[in-house]
């Protein structure tokens, strides 16, 4: 079948080759015309929509536009947060979510559709807006939105084949924990080289066999702090879900340690690192999410973690440098060491509040290619360190978690996508995550721009 396509962007194939999440939307406009849309989401800067109607299908027409996410929060009497996906071409609909101030509503709520943000009376409710995975699609479904003459048509079919035919567990990549209510000088560059602690809280281990290697995830999350605690808690849940699921798929043992809540302290982190003994083929992932700072005369480019158990403790006596953790973990001799910090990198005194932002990031991931996961976590060796903000900058977070942590998981999923035509690598993965976090801070009316840093020493 050959169709006429009305394109309003030139990013079709590159974007689809990175796609990680698909959303299906249905709505009827004021003229009674029913629309079915397929949104292809990579991150908040890169998504597009293909729209069809019964009439356009009969005429072999499909409409497409690129979309960009913008978020705004209004305080005071208005007290409303708005997330809108704007089309590049103005003839296409805008998709709008909104929430009241301090309302952490889930993005699964249906959006409104409008062609004019200023005219509330013109807002139309969608019939549904739902995630759809490659395993839920088939050739008949794809042919509604793509013609046989398009490269995307064959790319989608190939991705569907990979996802449906690869060996994998009987569950998606998703492992959950209870949601908590919860002088060094490492210079950033791009080098291409090559007993569980957290007493009583946040630790779990499983082994599904098939590998002698263990994936260790250590998350230090300031979940009790009053301003950003809920975002840190969200990061912890998202990270455990993601990496626990990856370990299951790869047949690796999984060891999770979370320092959070009442166990959040310099002493517990120091003890965990001191007693930590990974094997030579293990993968170690360390993530810090909380407040960070730097000293006036600090030479180290990377931040210090503020590990104060309460607001009455002195951060000058309760901190650990991220670069110190990196050095100590690398010295333990595991095959692959990944150290990430999602925190501010400015002088003590200015901190970031949680921003009532939102995103289409999905907790589940059904569109991955196991071979790409193996390239990242089984075939790779070496180390990396990356942080959310450069010296003097703030790092931002929303109700869904830290901008950098969300971007990191988005970039990971793009790298392992069954639709991707590129081989995954850590240099690209982390670089894209830092770029996406910068874009999130640029597109939010309530934030300053953050630019992260990285040092990669991994062989693949």
N, C-alpha and C positions, 0 to 999 in steps of 0.2 A: 504494500500500500504506500502511495506517495501522497503527501499532504502539503498544503500551503501553510507556512508558519509565519505569524506576525511577530517578529523579534524586536525587542527594544533594548537588548544588550548583546555584547559580543563575548560573554564569559561562560557560554553554555557548557562546552565540553570540559574545560579546566575545572569548573565548579563541580560538575557532576562527578568527575574523577576523584574529588575529595569528599563527596557527600557522606555524611554519617547518619543523618536522621531525616525521615520523611514524615510529613504531616498531610493528612487529607482533610479538606474543608468543603462544606456544602452550605450554600446560602441562596436565597431568592431575592432579587432586587425589587424595587418599587413598581416596576413594570411587569412583574410576574415571571421574569426570566430566571430560570434555575441555573446556577453555576456549580460545577465540580472542579475543585482545584487540588493540585499536588504541589506542596511546598517542599523544596529541597534545601535543607538547612545544613550548613557547615559551621558557621559561627554568626555572631550578630552583625558582622560586616559583610558576610557572604551567604546570601540565600536568595532563592528565586522562586517564582510561582508560575506554574502552567495552569491555565484556566480553559475549560471547555463548557459548552452548552449543548443541549440536544440539537439545536439548529447548526452550530458550528461543526459538530461531529458529522452531520449529514452533508455538509459542504467541505469536509476534510480540512477544517481550519482549527488551529490551536493558537491561543494567545499566551505570550510570555513576557515577564518583566523581572528585572533584578530588584531586590528589596534590601533596605538598610534599616537597622533598628535604632530608634532614638528613645531615650528615657528622660522623664522630667518628674521631679517631686515638688509639690507646692505645700508650704507650711501655712500655719495660721488657720483662718476660717475655711479656706478652700480645703486644705489638708488632704489632697488627692495625689496619688502617684499614677503616672500614665506611662505605659509602654506601647509604642506604636511601631509597626513595620510599614515603612513608607516605600512605595514603588518609585523607581527611577522615572517611569513613564506616568504622567499625571492622570491618564485615562483609566488607570487601574485602581482597584480599591485599596484603601488603607485598612489594616487590621489593628484593632485597638483593644488593649486590656487596661483596666484601671482598678485602683484599690484605695481604700481609705488610709490615712496616715497611721503608721504602726500596725497595719494589717498585713500579716505574712501569708496572704492567700496564695494558694498553689496556682501555677500557670496552666493547670489542666482545665481551669474554667474557660468557657467558650468566649471568644473575642467578639467584638462588634465590628461591623463593616461600614465604612463611610467613604465618601469621595470628598468630604469637606470637614476637617476636624472642628471647625468653628460652629458648625450647625448641628447641635445635638439632636434636633428633631429629625435629622436625616440619617441618624445611626440605625443600622439594621442588625438584628440578631442573626448569628449563624445557626444553622440547624445542628451542626456538629463540627468540631475541630479535634482530630485525634491522630495519634501517632500510628504509623503503619510501617512494618518492617519488610525487608526483601523476601523473607520466608512467607509472608502473607500475600505476595504478588505472584502473578503468572504472566504468560505472554499476552493473554487476552486483556488483562488489566493494563499492562504497559502500552499496548497498542492504542489505548484511548488517548494517550498523551504524546506518544512518539511514533513516527513513521519508520518503516523498514529501511528507508534510505538514509536514516540518521545514524551517526556513530553512537549516539547516546542510547538508541534502541538496543543495539547489540551489547553495549557495555552493561546496561541494566540486566539483560538476559544472562550475561556471563556472571554478574554478581549474584543473581538469584540462584544460578546453578551451584556456585561455590558455597553459598550459605546453606542450601538445602542438602548438599551431598557430602560436606565435610564431616569428619567424625568429631563429635562434641558431646558434653554431658547432656543429661535430660533437662537441663535448666539453663536459663539465660545467664549471661555474665552479670550476676547480681548477688551480692552477699550483704546482708544487713545486720547492723547491731541496733540496740535500742537507741533511739534518737535522744541524746542528752539534752535535758533542760539545763538545759545545760550551757710581743708585738708581732702579730701575724700580718701578712700582706699577700693575699691571694689576688692576683691581678686578673680581671676578666679578659678573656681572649677566646680565640676559636682554634684550639689545637686539636688536630686529628691524630691522636696516638692511641696510640694504643694505651640461769634460772630466770623466767620472764618477770620483768618488773612491772611498774604501775600497779602497786599493791591493791588488790581488791576491785579494780575498775578497768574496763576496756581492754581486756586481753582475751584472745581466743586462738586456738591452734587446730588445724585439721590436716589430715594426710589422706589423699585418695590414691596414693601409690603411683607407680609408673616412672618415678624419677627419684634420684638420690638428692637432688638439689632442693633447697628450701628458699622460698621467697619470704623475706622478713620485711614487714612494714612497721615502722615506728612513727607514730604521729604525736607530736606535742601540741596540744590545743588548749588555749586559754578560754575554756568554755564558761567559766564562772564570772568573767569580767563583765561589768554592767553595760558597757557600750557596744562591744563587738562579739560578746560571748556566743550569741545564737548563730552568728555567721561562722565562727570557729567550730561550733558543734556540727554545723551542716557540712563543713569541709571534712571533718573527721568521718562522718557517716559516708559521704561520697567517696572518699579515698579508700575506706575499708571495703565498700561495696565493689569498687572498680578493681582493685588489685587482688582482693580475695577471689573474685570471679576469674580473673586472668590466671591465677595460680591453679584453680580447678581445671580450666581448659587445657593448660599445659601439663597437667599431671604432676605439679610440683607440690611439695609440702608447703603449708602456709602458716606463718607465725606473725600474729598481730599484737603489738604493744601500744596502748594509748595512755599517754600521761595527760590527764584532764581532770576537771572538777576539783575535788579536795586533794587530789594527789599531784596537782600541778605545782612543781617546785624545782629549784635548781638541784637540790639534794637528790630527788628521785631521778632526774635526767642524768646526773653525774653517775649515780649508782648503776643505772641501766647501761650506759655506755661502758663503764668500767668492767661490768660483769659479762658483757655481750661477747659471744664467741661463735661467729659464723664459720661454716666450713668453706673450703677453697672454691667450691663450685656454686656457692649461694649467691642470691641476689638480695641486696640490702637497699631499701628505699626509706629515706628519712624525710619527713615533712614537718615544718614548723608553721603554725598558723596562730597569730596573736600579735601583741604589740612588739615593736622593735625600735631601736634607736642607735645612735652613734655618738662618740665623744667629739668635742671640738677639735682635738688634735689627732684624731684617729687616722692611721695610715691604711688600715685594712679597708678595702672597698666594700666588704660585705657587712651586714648589720649585726648587732647584738640582740639576742632574744631576751625580752623582759620577762623573767620568770617569777615575778612577785606573786605569792599566793593570795594576797589581799591588797587593797588599795592603800593600806597603812604601811606596807613594807617598802623599803628603799631599793629602787631598781639598780642603783650603783653597787649594791651588795648582792643582788639577786639576778645576775645575768650570765649568759654563756654566749660566746661568739659563734656564729654559724660556721665560720671558717675553722674553728677549733674542732667542732663536731665532724666536719668534713675530713680533717686530717686524721682524727682518731679512728673514724670508721674505715677509711682507706687503709690505715695501718693494720686493721684486723685481718686483711688478706682475702676477703670475699672476691669472687670473680667480677661482680658488677656492683658498683656503689653509686647511688643516685641521691643527692642531697638538695632539697628545695626549701626555700623559706618564703612565706607570704606575709610580709610585715613591712612596716615603715623603716626607712633608712635615713631618718633626719635626727636632728638634735633633740634631746629630751624636752618635752614641754608641749609640743603640738601633736595631737593624735587625731585619728580619723573616726568619725561616727559611722554607724552602719547606715547605708544608703538604701532607701526603699526602691530598689531597682528590681528587675526581673529578667528572665531569659527563657528561651525555648530549650535549654539544655535538658536532656532526658536522663533519668536515672538508669535506664536499661540500655543495652547495646546488643542488637541482634544482627548487625550487618558486618561483622568482623571476618577476617581471613586468618585462620590459625597459623598458616605459614608466615604471615607478616608478624604475628605475635612472637613466633619462635625466633625470627630474625632480631627482634628487639631485646628479648629476655633470655633466650637460650644461646644464641650464637654470639652475642656481644660480650665484650669484656672491657674493663677500665672503670673510669669514674667521671662524674660531672657534678658541678655545683651551680645552682641558679637561684636568683632571688628576684623579688617582684619589683623593687625600686632601686634606683641609683642613689649615690650619696646625696643627701639633702632633700630627697623626695618622700612623699607619702605613698602608702599602698592602700587601695580601697577595697571595700567589701559590701555586699548587699545581702538581702535576705536569703539568697541561694548560695552564699559563700563568698570567698575571696575572689576578686577578679582574676588574679593569676592562677589560683588553683582550678577554677572553672575552665580557664583558657587552656591549662595544661591537659585536663581531661578531654576537652574538645579536640585539641591537637593530637593527642594520643589516638583517639577514635578515628580521626581523619587518616592518620598514618596506617592504621590496620584495617581500613575499610576494604571490603570485598570489591568495591568499585574503583579503588585507586589503581592507577597504572604505574605508579612509582614504587621503588623499593623503600621501605621505611628506614629512617636513620635518626639517631638521637640529636644530631646537629640541627636538622630541619625541624624536628618535633619541638624541641625547646625554643628554637628561634621563632617559630610560628606562634608558640604560646605567648612569648614575651610581646610579640607584635600585636596579638589579639587583645592582651590585657591593656596595652597602650590604647588601642582603639576603643575598648570599653570605657576607659577613663575619659577619652576625648569626646565620646558621644553622650556623656551624661552631664546635664546642666549643673550638677551639684558637686562636681569633682575637679581636681587639678590633674594634669597629665602625669602618669607614671611611666618610667622607662626601666625595665629590668636589665639584669646582667647575667652572663653565663660564662662558664669555662668548661669545655668538653674535652675529655681525654679518653675516648672510647674507640675501640677497634671493632669493626663488624665484617 
